[in-house]
Amino acid sequence: MAGDPEKPPTPPPTTEYHLAQSVSNIRNEIPLILDRETSQYSNWVELFEIHCHACSVLDHIDPSTPRPAISDVLWKRLDSIVKKWIYGTISTDLLQTVLYCGATALETWNRIKVIFQDNKNTHAVYLENQFNALHLSNFTDISTYCQQLKSLKDQLANVDQIVSEQKLVLRMVSGLVNTDFDTMASMIQQMDPLASFKTAISRLLLEEARRAQEPCVPAQAFVAHADNTHSPTPSASPSQQSCGGGGGGGGRSGGCG
């Protein structure tokens, strides 16, 4: 009687799987590219932390977050994934600065933090000057002007210079002086309590839309109006003017004969 057939070899342990491994393109999750010029550090940090929290890997950039109960092998694999996310959302120049062989995700994260928090006072003065010099005349529309205000506010926050909501609205109003939105700016400034930045933007965009819908008067109309102001009887017809005004015979024709 033949012996029992040989048992098949025991398969190796199933490879551990983690949610973070399903992210194929980090740019779909974090659409910002961090660089030294735009300095959207706080926005980038916010988006990155939200993504890491959603994928349960926040402990790789935040030491205060408890480390999950997973194997060291999986933890190291996840740390490499988080580093790839960092490298994939920063500029080439910044990548060359923070890229170190064998560094953990936290070490890389902290290097970036130091870069954007170095020389805070000098950078704060530069940003403050830009913020205070903004004027609508330098932008194509209200939306672009307000976006730049918000961007500089965020950059100032990166260097611990917090711009209050009230200051942001008043700065917006100041940049509208001597423009078509002068009257609307005065109305916003006189509101008590002062409107929020979001509300002020909404009012300005509505005013901009209203102005865009106003009918345009052709240039020829302005020329005709200017010519009529120099004629002796603007309301008279050409035939009446050539006849000396017609003396009130409004319905008559052929008075020159």
C-alpha positions, 0 to 999 in steps of 0.5 A: 500500500502506497504511503501517504502522498507528500504534503505540499510545502507550507506557503510563506507568510502572507505579505503584510498589507497597509492602506498607504501602499494603495497610493499610486500617485501622491500628486493626486492627493497633495496637488502642491509642489513645495519650493522656496519661491512660493513658500506655501509651507503651511498649506503643504504641511496641512495637506500632507498631515491630513493625507498621512492621518487618513492613511494611518502613517502620521507617526512617521512625521509626528513623533507624538503620534503612537506607533501602531502595532505592526512589524518592524519590516512593515513599519520600515516599508511604510517609512520609505513610502512616506519619504517617497511622498515627501520627495514627490511633492517638493521641488527639485532644488529642495529635494537636492537639499534634503535628500540624505542616504538612509534618512528616515521620513521624520528626519527628512520632514524636520530638515524641510521644517528648518529650511522654512523656519530659518531666518524668520525675521528677515523673511518676515520683513520681506513678506510684510513689505509685499503684503502692504504694497499689494494694490488691485491695479497690479492684477487682472481681476479681483479674484487674483488680487485676493488670492495673492493676499491670502497667499502672503497671509499664509506665508507670514504665518509660516514665519510666525507672523499671524495676520488677523482676519480684521487686518486682512480685510482692511489690507484688502480695502486699502488696495482698492483705493483709487480704483473702480471699487473705491465705493464698495471698499468704503462700504466694506470698511464702514461695516460694523462689525467688519465683514469677514474676508470671505464675505468681502470677497463675495461682495467684490466679486458680485460688484465685478460681475455687475460691472462686466454686464453693464452695456458698453457705449461705443467709442463713436458715441462719445465722439458724437456727443463731444461734437454735439456739445460744440454745435449751437443747437444740439437737438436740432436736425442738420437741416434745421441747423443749416437754416438757422434753427427753423424758429420753431417750425419743428414739423416743417420741411424744406424751410431752406428753399 
